[in-house]
């Protein structure tokens, strides 16, 4: 059974690995995520060595349809985030198969 890792679990891991207080570990985790969010909102890419890259991509407007009504509509231009794992991460994932 797969589960999600929460911010609280990340903070507990930081506490265990670095020996800092849990409150400080939570602030560290929150600061890292805030920095990641702000960087992406500014349209910049993030490269985390041995983990992967996060990039902001522009998506053009396109035609789509509402699956419930079948009505045709235009999906607006938007930005999205894409993740590309590093070679080391891909290899570790595939070693577990």
C-alpha distances in whole Angstrom, upper triangle without the diagonal:
4,7,10,13,16,20,20,17,19,22,21,21,24,26,24,26,29,30,31,31,27,30,31,27,26,30,29,25,27,30,28,26,30,31,29,29,33,33,31,33,36,35,35,32,30,30,28,29,26,23,25,27,27,30,31,32,35,34,37,38,37,37,35,34,33,31,32,36,36,38,39,38,38,35,37,37,34,32,29,27,26,24,25,23,25,26,25,21,21,22,20,17,19,19,16,16
4,7,10,13,17,17,15,16,20,19,18,22,23,23,23,26,28,28,28,25,27,28,25,24,27,26,22,24,27,24,23,26,28,25,25,29,29,28,30,33,32,31,29,27,26,24,25,23,20,21,24,23,26,28,29,31,31,34,35,34,35,32,33,31,29,31,34,35,37,37,36,36,33,34,34,31,29,25,23,22,20,21,20,22,23,22,18,19,20,18,15,17,18,15,15
4,7,9,13,14,12,14,17,16,16,19,21,20,21,24,25,26,25,22,24,25,22,20,23,23,19,21,24,22,20,23,25,23,23,27,27,26,28,31,30,30,27,25,25,23,25,23,20,21,23,22,25,26,28,30,30,33,34,34,35,32,33,31,30,31,34,35,36,37,36,35,32,33,33,30,28,24,22,22,20,21,20,22,24,23,19,20,22,19,16,19,20,17,18
4,6,10,11,10,11,14,15,14,17,19,19,20,22,24,24,23,20,21,22,19,17,20,20,16,17,20,18,16,19,21,19,19,23,24,22,24,27,27,26,24,22,23,21,23,21,18,19,20,19,22,23,25,28,28,31,32,32,34,31,32,30,29,30,34,34,36,36,34,33,30,31,30,27,25,21,19,19,17,19,18,21,23,22,18,19,22,19,17,20,21,19,20
4,7,8,6,7,10,11,11,13,15,16,16,19,20,20,20,16,18,19,15,14,17,16,13,14,17,15,14,17,19,17,18,22,22,21,23,26,26,25,23,21,21,19,21,19,16,18,19,19,22,23,26,28,29,32,34,34,36,34,34,33,32,33,37,37,38,38,36,36,32,32,31,28,25,22,20,20,17,19,18,20,22,21,17,19,21,19,17,20,21,19,21
4,5,5,6,9,10,11,13,14,15,17,18,19,18,18,14,15,16,13,11,14,14,11,12,15,14,12,15,18,16,17,20,21,21,22,25,25,25,24,21,22,20,22,21,18,20,21,19,23,24,26,29,29,33,34,35,36,34,35,33,33,34,37,38,38,38,36,35,32,32,31,28,25,22,20,21,19,21,20,22,25,24,20,22,25,22,20,24,25,23,25
4,5,5,6,9,10,11,12,14,15,16,17,16,15,12,12,13,10,8,10,10,7,8,11,11,9,12,15,14,15,18,19,19,20,23,24,23,22,20,21,18,21,21,18,19,20,19,22,23,26,28,29,33,34,35,37,35,36,35,35,36,39,40,40,40,38,36,33,32,31,28,25,22,20,21,19,22,21,23,26,24,21,24,26,23,22,26,27,25,27
4,5,5,6,9,10,10,12,14,15,15,14,13,9,10,12,9,7,11,11,9,10,13,14,13,15,18,18,18,21,23,23,24,27,28,27,26,23,24,21,24,23,21,23,24,23,26,27,30,32,33,37,38,39,41,39,39,38,37,38,41,42,43,43,41,40,36,35,35,31,29,26,24,25,23,25,24,25,28,26,23,26,28,25,24,28,28,26,29
4,5,5,6,9,10,11,12,14,15,14,14,11,12,14,10,9,13,13,10,12,15,15,14,17,19,18,19,23,24,24,25,28,29,28,26,23,23,20,22,21,19,21,23,22,26,27,30,33,34,37,38,39,41,39,40,38,38,39,42,43,44,43,42,40,37,36,36,32,30,27,24,24,22,24,22,23,26,24,21,23,25,22,21,25,25,23,25
4,5,5,6,9,10,11,12,13,13,13,10,12,12,8,8,11,10,7,10,12,11,11,15,16,15,17,20,21,21,23,25,26,25,23,20,20,17,19,18,16,18,20,19,23,25,28,31,32,36,37,38,40,39,40,38,38,39,42,43,44,43,41,40,36,35,34,31,28,25,22,22,20,21,20,21,23,21,19,22,23,20,20,24,24,23,25
4,5,5,6,9,10,10,11,10,9,7,8,8,5,5,8,8,6,9,11,11,12,14,16,16,18,20,21,22,24,26,27,26,25,21,22,19,21,21,19,21,22,22,25,27,30,33,34,38,39,41,43,41,42,41,41,42,45,46,46,46,43,42,38,37,36,33,30,27,24,25,23,25,23,24,27,24,22,25,27,24,24,27,28,26,29
4,5,5,6,9,10,10,10,9,7,10,10,7,8,12,11,10,13,15,15,16,18,20,20,22,24,25,26,28,30,31,29,28,24,24,21,23,22,20,23,25,25,28,30,33,36,37,41,42,43,45,44,44,43,43,44,47,48,48,48,46,45,41,40,39,36,33,30,27,28,25,27,25,25,28,25,23,26,27,24,24,27,27,25,28
4,5,5,6,8,10,10,11,9,12,12,8,10,13,11,10,14,15,14,15,18,19,19,21,24,24,25,27,29,30,28,26,23,22,19,20,19,17,20,23,23,27,29,32,35,36,40,42,43,45,43,44,43,43,44,47,48,48,48,46,44,41,40,39,35,32,29,26,26,23,24,22,22,25,22,20,23,24,20,21,24,24,22,26
4,5,5,6,7,7,9,8,11,9,6,8,11,8,8,12,13,12,14,17,17,18,20,22,23,24,26,28,28,27,25,21,21,18,19,19,17,20,22,22,26,28,31,34,36,40,42,43,45,44,45,44,44,46,49,49,49,49,47,45,41,40,39,35,32,29,26,26,23,25,22,23,25,22,20,24,25,22,23,26,26,25,28
4,6,6,5,5,6,6,9,8,6,9,11,10,11,14,15,15,17,19,20,21,23,25,26,27,29,31,32,30,28,25,25,21,22,22,21,24,26,26,30,31,35,38,40,43,45,46,49,47,48,47,47,48,51,52,52,52,49,48,44,43,42,38,35,32,29,30,27,28,26,26,29,26,24,27,28,25,26,29,29,28,31
4,6,5,8,9,9,13,12,9,12,15,13,13,17,18,18,19,22,23,23,25,27,28,29,31,33,34,32,30,26,26,22,23,22,21,24,27,27,31,33,36,39,41,45,47,48,50,48,49,48,48,49,52,53,53,53,51,50,46,45,44,40,37,34,31,31,28,29,26,26,28,25,23,26,27,24,24,28,27,25,29
4,6,8,11,11,14,13,10,13,15,13,13,17,18,16,19,21,22,22,24,26,26,28,30,32,32,30,28,24,23,19,20,19,19,22,24,25,29,32,35,38,40,44,46,47,49,48,49,48,48,49,53,53,54,53,51,49,45,45,43,39,36,33,30,29,26,27,24,23,25,22,21,24,25,22,23,26,25,24,28
4,6,9,10,13,11,9,12,14,11,13,16,16,16,18,21,20,21,24,26,26,27,30,31,32,29,28,24,23,20,20,20,20,23,25,26,30,32,35,39,41,44,46,48,50,49,51,50,50,51,54,55,55,54,52,50,46,45,43,40,36,34,30,30,28,28,26,25,27,24,23,27,27,24,26,29,28,28,31
4,7,9,12,10,9,13,14,13,14,17,18,18,20,22,23,24,26,28,28,30,32,33,35,32,31,27,27,23,24,24,24,27,29,29,33,35,38,41,43,47,49,51,53,52,53,52,52,53,56,56,57,56,54,52,48,47,46,42,39,36,33,33,31,31,29,29,31,28,26,30,30,27,29,32,31,30,34
4,6,8,6,6,10,11,10,12,15,15,16,18,20,20,22,24,25,26,28,30,31,33,31,30,26,26,23,24,25,24,27,28,28,32,33,37,40,42,46,47,49,52,50,51,50,50,52,54,55,55,55,52,51,47,46,44,40,37,35,32,33,30,31,29,29,31,29,27,31,32,29,30,34,33,32,35
4,5,5,6,9,10,11,12,14,15,17,19,20,21,23,24,26,27,29,30,32,34,32,31,28,28,25,27,27,26,29,30,30,33,34,38,41,42,46,48,49,52,50,51,50,50,51,54,55,55,54,52,50,47,45,44,40,38,35,33,34,31,33,31,31,34,31,30,33,34,31,32,35,35,34,37
4,5,5,6,9,10,10,12,14,15,17,18,20,21,22,24,26,27,28,30,32,31,30,27,27,24,26,26,25,27,28,28,31,32,36,38,40,44,45,47,49,47,48,46,46,47,50,51,51,51,49,47,44,43,42,38,35,33,30,31,29,31,29,30,33,30,28,31,33,30,30,34,33,32,35
4,5,5,6,9,10,11,12,14,16,16,18,20,21,22,24,26,27,29,31,30,29,26,27,25,27,28,26,28,28,28,31,31,35,37,39,43,44,46,48,46,47,46,46,47,49,50,50,50,48,46,43,41,40,37,34,32,30,31,29,31,30,31,34,32,30,33,35,32,32,36,36,34,37
4,5,5,6,9,10,10,12,14,15,16,18,20,21,22,24,25,27,29,28,27,24,25,22,24,25,24,26,27,26,29,30,34,36,38,42,43,45,48,46,48,46,47,48,50,51,51,51,48,46,43,41,40,36,33,31,29,30,28,30,29,29,32,30,28,32,33,31,31,35,35,34,37
4,5,5,6,9,10,11,13,14,15,17,18,20,21,23,24,26,28,26,25,22,22,20,22,22,21,23,24,23,27,28,32,34,36,40,42,43,46,44,45,44,45,46,48,49,49,49,46,44,41,40,38,34,31,29,26,27,25,27,25,26,29,27,25,28,30,27,27,31,31,30,33
4,5,5,6,8,10,11,12,14,15,16,18,20,21,22,24,26,25,24,22,23,20,23,23,21,23,24,23,26,27,30,33,34,38,39,41,43,42,43,41,42,42,45,46,46,46,43,42,38,37,36,32,29,27,25,26,24,26,25,26,29,28,25,28,30,28,28,31,32,30,33
4,5,5,6,9,10,10,12,14,15,16,18,20,21,22,24,23,23,20,22,20,23,24,22,23,23,22,25,26,29,32,34,37,39,41,43,42,43,42,43,44,46,47,47,46,43,41,38,36,35,31,28,27,24,26,25,27,26,27,30,29,27,30,32,29,29,33,34,33,36
4,5,5,6,9,10,11,12,14,15,17,19,20,21,23,21,21,18,19,17,19,20,19,20,21,20,23,24,28,30,33,36,38,40,43,42,43,42,43,44,47,47,47,46,43,41,38,36,34,31,28,26,23,24,22,24,23,24,27,25,23,27,29,27,27,31,31,30,33
4,5,5,6,9,10,11,12,14,16,17,18,20,22,20,19,16,17,15,18,19,17,18,19,18,21,22,25,28,30,34,35,37,40,38,40,39,39,40,43,44,44,43,40,38,35,33,32,28,25,23,20,21,20,22,21,22,25,23,21,24,26,24,24,28,29,28,30
4,5,5,6,9,10,10,12,14,15,16,18,20,19,19,17,19,17,20,21,19,20,19,18,20,21,24,27,29,32,34,36,38,37,38,37,38,39,41,42,42,41,38,37,33,31,30,26,24,22,19,21,20,23,22,24,27,26,24,26,29,27,27,30,31,30,33
4,5,5,6,9,10,10,12,14,15,17,19,17,18,15,17,16,19,21,19,19,19,17,20,20,24,26,29,32,34,36,39,38,40,39,40,41,43,44,43,42,39,37,34,32,30,26,23,22,20,21,20,23,22,23,27,26,24,27,29,28,28,31,32,32,34
4,6,5,6,9,10,11,12,14,16,17,15,15,12,13,12,15,17,15,15,15,14,17,18,22,24,27,30,32,34,37,36,38,38,38,40,42,43,42,41,38,36,32,31,29,25,22,20,17,18,17,19,19,19,23,22,20,23,26,24,24,28,29,28,31
4,5,5,6,9,10,11,12,14,16,15,14,12,14,13,16,18,15,15,15,13,15,16,19,22,24,28,29,31,34,33,35,34,35,36,39,39,39,38,35,33,29,27,26,22,19,17,15,16,15,18,18,19,23,23,20,23,26,24,24,27,29,28,30
4,5,5,6,9,10,10,12,14,14,14,13,16,15,19,21,18,18,17,14,16,16,20,22,24,27,29,31,34,33,35,34,36,37,39,39,39,38,35,32,29,27,25,22,19,17,15,18,18,20,21,22,26,26,24,26,29,28,27,31,32,32,34
4,5,5,6,9,10,11,13,11,12,10,13,13,16,19,17,16,15,13,14,15,19,21,24,27,29,32,34,34,36,36,37,39,41,41,40,39,36,33,30,27,25,22,19,17,15,17,17,19,20,20,24,24,22,25,28,27,27,30,32,31,34
4,6,5,6,9,10,11,10,9,7,10,11,14,17,14,13,11,9,11,12,16,18,21,24,26,29,32,31,33,33,34,36,38,38,38,36,33,31,27,25,23,19,16,14,12,13,13,15,16,17,21,21,19,22,25,24,24,27,29,29,30
4,5,5,6,9,10,10,11,10,13,14,18,20,17,16,14,11,12,11,15,17,19,22,24,26,29,29,31,31,32,34,35,36,35,33,30,28,24,22,20,17,14,12,11,13,14,17,18,20,24,24,22,24,27,27,26,29,31,31,32
4,5,5,6,9,9,11,11,14,16,19,22,19,18,15,13,13,12,16,17,20,23,25,28,31,31,33,33,34,36,38,38,36,35,32,29,25,23,21,17,15,14,13,16,16,19,21,22,26,26,25,27,30,29,29,32,34,34,35
4,6,5,7,6,7,7,11,13,16,19,17,15,12,10,10,10,14,16,19,22,24,27,30,30,33,33,35,37,38,38,37,35,32,29,26,23,21,17,14,13,12,14,14,17,18,19,23,24,23,24,28,27,27,30,32,32,34
4,5,5,5,6,8,11,13,17,19,17,14,11,8,7,7,10,12,15,19,21,23,27,27,29,30,31,33,35,34,33,32,28,26,22,20,17,14,10,10,8,11,12,15,17,18,22,23,22,23,26,26,26,28,31,31,32
4,5,7,10,11,15,17,21,23,20,18,15,12,11,8,11,12,15,18,20,23,26,26,28,29,31,32,34,34,32,30,27,24,21,18,16,12,10,10,10,13,15,18,20,22,26,27,25,26,30,30,29,32,34,34,35
4,6,9,11,15,17,21,24,21,19,16,13,11,9,12,13,16,19,21,24,28,28,31,31,33,36,37,36,35,33,29,26,23,20,17,14,11,13,12,15,17,19,21,23,26,28,26,28,31,31,31,33,36,36,37
4,7,10,13,16,19,22,20,17,13,10,8,6,9,10,13,16,19,22,25,26,29,30,32,34,35,34,33,31,27,24,21,18,15,12,9,10,10,12,14,16,19,21,24,26,24,25,29,29,29,31,34,34,35
4,7,10,13,16,19,17,15,11,9,7,7,10,12,16,19,22,24,28,29,32,33,34,37,38,37,36,34,31,27,24,22,18,16,12,12,11,12,13,15,17,18,21,23,22,23,27,27,27,29,32,32,34
4,7,10,13,15,14,11,7,6,5,7,10,13,16,19,22,25,28,29,32,33,34,36,38,37,36,34,31,28,25,23,20,17,13,12,9,10,10,11,13,14,18,19,18,20,23,24,23,26,28,29,30
4,6,10,12,11,8,6,5,7,9,13,16,19,22,25,27,31,31,34,34,35,38,40,39,38,36,33,31,27,25,22,19,15,14,11,11,10,10,12,12,16,17,16,18,21,21,21,24,26,26,28
4,6,9,8,6,4,6,9,12,15,18,21,25,28,30,33,33,36,36,37,40,42,41,41,38,36,33,30,28,25,22,18,16,13,12,10,9,10,9,13,14,13,15,18,18,19,21,23,24,26
4,6,5,5,6,8,11,15,18,21,24,27,30,32,35,35,37,38,38,41,43,42,42,40,38,35,32,31,28,25,21,18,15,14,11,10,9,8,12,12,11,14,16,16,17,20,21,22,24
4,5,6,8,11,14,18,20,24,26,30,33,34,37,37,40,41,41,43,46,45,45,43,41,38,35,34,31,28,24,21,18,16,13,12,10,7,10,9,10,13,14,14,16,18,19,21,23
4,6,9,13,16,20,22,26,27,31,34,35,38,37,40,40,40,43,45,44,45,43,41,39,35,35,32,29,25,23,19,17,13,11,8,6,7,6,7,10,11,11,13,15,16,17,20
4,7,10,13,17,19,23,25,28,31,32,35,34,37,37,37,39,42,41,42,40,38,36,32,32,29,26,22,19,16,14,10,9,6,5,8,7,6,9,11,11,11,14,16,17,19
4,7,10,14,16,19,21,25,28,29,32,31,34,34,34,37,40,39,39,37,35,33,29,28,26,23,19,16,13,10,7,5,4,4,8,9,8,9,12,13,13,15,17,18,20
4,6,10,12,16,18,22,25,26,29,29,32,33,33,36,38,37,37,35,33,30,27,26,23,20,16,14,10,8,6,5,6,7,11,12,11,12,16,16,16,18,21,22,23
4,7,10,13,16,19,22,24,27,27,29,30,31,33,35,34,34,32,30,27,23,22,20,16,13,10,7,6,5,7,9,11,14,16,14,15,18,19,18,21,23,24,25
4,6,10,13,16,19,21,24,25,28,29,30,32,34,33,32,30,27,25,21,20,17,14,10,8,6,5,7,8,11,13,16,18,17,18,21,22,21,23,26,27,27
4,7,10,13,16,18,22,22,25,26,28,30,32,31,30,27,25,22,18,16,13,10,7,6,5,6,9,11,15,17,20,22,21,21,24,25,24,26,29,30,30
4,6,10,13,15,19,19,23,24,26,28,30,28,27,25,22,19,16,14,11,9,6,5,6,7,10,12,16,18,21,24,22,22,25,27,25,27,30,30,31
4,6,10,12,16,17,21,22,24,27,28,26,25,22,19,16,13,11,8,6,5,7,9,10,14,16,20,22,25,27,26,25,29,30,28,30,33,34,34
4,7,9,12,14,17,19,21,24,24,23,21,19,16,13,10,9,6,5,6,7,10,11,15,17,21,23,26,29,27,26,29,31,29,30,33,34,33
4,6,10,12,16,18,21,24,24,22,20,17,14,11,9,7,5,7,9,11,14,15,19,21,24,27,29,32,30,29,33,34,32,33,37,37,36
4,7,10,13,15,18,21,20,19,17,13,10,7,5,5,4,7,11,13,16,18,21,23,27,30,32,35,33,32,35,37,34,35,39,39,38
4,6,10,13,15,18,18,16,14,11,9,6,5,7,8,10,13,15,18,19,22,24,28,31,33,35,33,32,35,37,34,35,39,38,37
4,7,10,13,16,15,12,11,7,6,5,6,9,11,13,16,17,21,22,25,27,30,33,35,38,36,34,37,39,36,36,40,40,38
4,7,9,12,12,9,9,6,5,6,6,10,12,14,17,17,21,21,24,27,30,33,35,37,35,33,37,38,34,35,39,38,37
4,6,9,8,6,5,4,5,8,9,12,15,17,20,20,23,24,27,29,32,35,37,40,37,35,39,39,36,37,40,39,38
4,6,6,5,5,7,7,10,10,14,17,18,21,21,24,25,28,30,33,36,38,40,37,36,39,40,36,37,41,39,38
4,6,5,8,9,11,13,13,17,20,20,23,22,25,25,28,30,32,36,38,40,37,35,38,38,35,36,39,38,36
4,6,8,11,13,16,16,19,22,23,25,25,27,28,31,33,35,39,41,42,39,38,41,41,38,38,42,40,38
4,5,9,11,14,16,19,22,23,26,26,29,30,33,35,38,41,43,45,42,40,44,44,41,41,45,43,41
4,6,9,13,14,18,21,22,25,25,28,29,32,34,37,40,42,44,41,39,42,43,40,40,44,42,40
4,6,10,12,16,19,21,24,25,28,29,32,34,37,41,43,45,42,40,44,44,41,42,45,44,43
4,7,10,13,16,18,22,23,26,27,30,32,35,39,41,43,40,39,42,43,40,41,44,44,42
4,6,9,13,15,18,20,23,25,28,31,34,37,39,42,39,38,41,42,39,40,44,43,41
4,6,9,12,15,17,21,22,26,28,32,35,37,40,37,36,39,40,38,39,42,42,41
4,7,9,12,13,17,19,22,25,28,31,34,36,34,33,36,37,34,36,39,39,38
4,6,10,12,16,18,22,25,28,31,34,36,34,33,37,38,35,36,40,40,39
4,7,10,14,16,20,22,26,29,31,34,32,31,35,36,34,35,38,38,38
4,7,10,13,17,19,23,26,29,31,29,28,32,33,31,32,36,36,36
4,7,10,13,16,20,22,25,28,25,25,29,30,28,30,33,33,33
4,7,10,13,16,19,22,24,22,22,26,26,24,26,30,29,30
4,7,10,13,16,19,21,19,19,23,23,21,23,27,27,27
4,7,10,13,16,18,16,15,19,20,18,20,23,24,24
4,6,10,13,14,12,12,16,17,15,17,20,20,21
4,7,9,12,10,9,13,14,13,15,18,19,20
4,7,8,6,6,10,11,10,12,15,16,17
4,5,5,6,9,10,11,12,14,16,18
4,6,5,6,9,10,11,12,15,16
4,6,5,6,9,10,11,13,15
4,5,5,6,9,10,11,13
4,6,5,6,9,10,11
4,5,5,6,9,10
4,5,5,7,9
4,6,6,7
4,5,5
4,6
4
